[in-house]
Amino acid sequence: MLDKNDIINKFLEKALKYNQTHNLFNRNSKEELKKDVNESISINRFITNKSKILDLGSGGGFPGIITAITNPGCKTYLLEKNTKKSYFLKKTIIELGLTNAFVIDKRLEQENDLGIFDLITARAFSSTNSILDLTKNNSNKKTQYVLLKGTKKTITEELNEINTNNYIYEIINTEEKPKERNIVVIKKTNE
């Protein structure tokens, strides 16, 4: 039986091969993808006891596939509207034997019936305010948002748009070099 690192390596090989003909992402080597893996793994500290996770705009599988591999006790739902990317995700889930990962191949609409999630994550999906707005139907007071974002300056501008009476947030620097990357953790206030 393969361990998590072996499964991640197998995933990276599949992703790079598929990317050659289907342009999933702008990466050309396993070394470049390992930064994406590390960033994806950085959200695991927020997943403790989380049973149902929604990854918005899963694209090439970051962080969704990595989350499913490294958190086998959680159900991870990968939302992807792009047909070629959702096909890749479905095929990869089957080939890697990830029984805890599920692809939702549709566009995220505000009035959706996807259900409630314990954790909602996204990487390069949309603005923070837009994510909160689009997932109102998918969150409750216990839902936590863990968003992989860029610079603190850009994040601060985005966070100025959210209603701080309804949400509290924290910006955590991932210390990724050379580009600045941050995690934004958002929760609903208890009001």
Secondary structure as GFF3:
##gff-version 3
##sequence-region A 1 191
A	DSSP	alpha_helix	4	22	.	.	.	ID=ss1
A	DSSP	alpha_helix	30	41	.	.	.	ID=ss2
A	DSSP	three_ten_helix	44	46	.	.	.	ID=ss3
A	DSSP	beta_strand	52	56	.	.	.	ID=ss4
A	DSSP	alpha_helix	64	70	.	.	.	ID=ss5
A	DSSP	beta_strand	75	79	.	.	.	ID=ss6
A	DSSP	alpha_helix	83	96	.	.	.	ID=ss7
A	DSSP	beta_strand	101	104	.	.	.	ID=ss8
A	DSSP	beta_strand	119	123	.	.	.	ID=ss9
A	DSSP	alpha_helix	128	134	.	.	.	ID=ss10
A	DSSP	three_ten_helix	136	138	.	.	.	ID=ss11
A	DSSP	beta_strand	144	149	.	.	.	ID=ss12
A	DSSP	alpha_helix	152	159	.	.	.	ID=ss13
A	DSSP	beta_strand	167	173	.	.	.	ID=ss14
A	DSSP	beta_strand	182	188	.	.	.	ID=ss15
###
